[in-house]
Amino acid sequence: MSGLFLEKPGLLKKALEREEEWCTNVPGYNVTMTRPKIPMSVKERALTKLNAERQLGTWAGQFIDQPEVDEDDGSDGNMGKGIAWRDETEVWIGGLQELEEAVQFDPDFAKFHPNSTAIVVDDDYEEEESGGIIEKVTPTIIKSADSQVCQTSNGPLIQKSKSQSSSTIVIIRHGKTEHNKLGLFTGWEDVPLAEEGVEEAKEAGRLLREYGFEFDVVYVSWLSRAIDTALYVLDEMETLWLPVIKSWRLNERMYGRLTGLSKKMVAQKHGDEQFKAWRRGYKVRPPEVSSFSPNYPGNDERYTKYMDDVRYSASESLIRSIEGNRIQLHRKLPKSESLYDCMARTIPFYKEAIYPEAIAQGKRVLISSSENAIRGLLMHLCDIPEEEVTGLEIPNGVPLIFDLKSKCLKLLDDGSGQDPLERYNFGKAEKYLFQNCLIEEECGIDFEPEQVKLSEQDAADLDFLKSRKA
């Protein structure tokens, strides 16, 4: 404050009256002007500002006479037919409503797809190549003794009062970000969780605590959305003190020049076929970013300073040396990645780090990462074929329980009574995730209290404390 309100009496009162008038008369003014509880990226701030300008413009437009639109006279090459003009306000309001309802863009059934009359096949059944019918899989659901039972599953019951003793891997995709909700390619761009994503992470933590899960170590990527998700989970479980190991090898796939772009826009500009190849092609890389792009990891200190487990690049070192007018060594950082490239760093990290350092030692592991990195982990753990893994979808904020003894993926029953395959989309490869266990006795996750052997002195001290309490 510059002291202006103190120098001119009555000015503050007028400002407050004007603020009250705007709050009353301008639709969405309070929401627009409220400072968000969590930080926003530059792109999100720009979109928020644009949204505010649109809303204020709509309100101000009611005081302006709109000019009449001349009808088309057929001279524009439209075969003499009038053009059906779309109201920009109607389009904008429809888009905002989709965002509020968290409607996500599905490229396989896009509204602008030329084949708008395509028949949608019922997902309850899948056809084999031979023409037979395969009934849709049903995942094993871990239930608590007092939760509402999901009628579509016969999973084992687990008491909340017991503690987890067997080695287990829990994998969770980060909570939603505004980029997810807007349908943008995110990749290595470090965006924060949306408020909805924060709640998803907290709910996952509450659910894991409710079922007695405990962890010994946590693995996360170098991206804030994965780190924050893990921390919210640990906070709900009251275990923020656990060791957290960060690795860039758990990062999301690097989308190159597609980073930050709208998926709808890319599909419209380059065509549906090219869009699907870039987004889901197993070995197809999107266009690379330049060496001086803000989306290139080589311009991010966290990678140039701490990413020391990749080789040096002669070409990048030469470019940097010329640009900086001094000798500089620059490592070979990804400018674009295919799904195969992403898995080529994720799966070896599991085999060479997570498994020997944690799983083989009997530790209980939580992994918080992004969709494509998790695809690689599940491809390895669930034996998903290469040609099928691109059809795998990972829902945000849902704990995926992989039991090493039974080799089964399980879900936690949240008490809603809903079929998780109707509530969450796991894609066409879901049948590989929820295969029935070969040995039913080994399908449960044993949560038995650990047997601790006390020394004679500890036992005597314990008996003394019990006698005092009595």
Secondary structure, DSSP 8 states (H G I E B T S, - for coil): --SHHHHSTTHHHHHHHHHHHHHHHSTTHHHHHS--SS---HHHHHHHHHHHHHHHHHHHHTTS---------STTSSTT-------HHHHHHHHHHHHHTT----GGG-TT-S-TT-----TTEEE-TTS-EEE----EEEEETTS---TT----EE-TTS---S-EEEEEE---BHHHHHTB--TT----B-HHHHHHHHHHHHHHHHTT---SEEEE-SSHHHHHHHHHHHHHTT-TTS-EEE-GGGS----GGGTT-BHHHHHHHH-HHHHHHHHH-SS-------TT-TTSGGGSHHHHHH--SS-B-HHHHHHHHHHHTS----B---S---HHHHHHHHHHHIIIIIHHHTGGGT--EEEEE-HHHHHHHHHHHTT--HHHHTTB---TT--EEEETTTTEEEEE--SS---HHHHS--BTTHHHHS---SSGGGSS-----------HHHHHHHHHHHHHH-
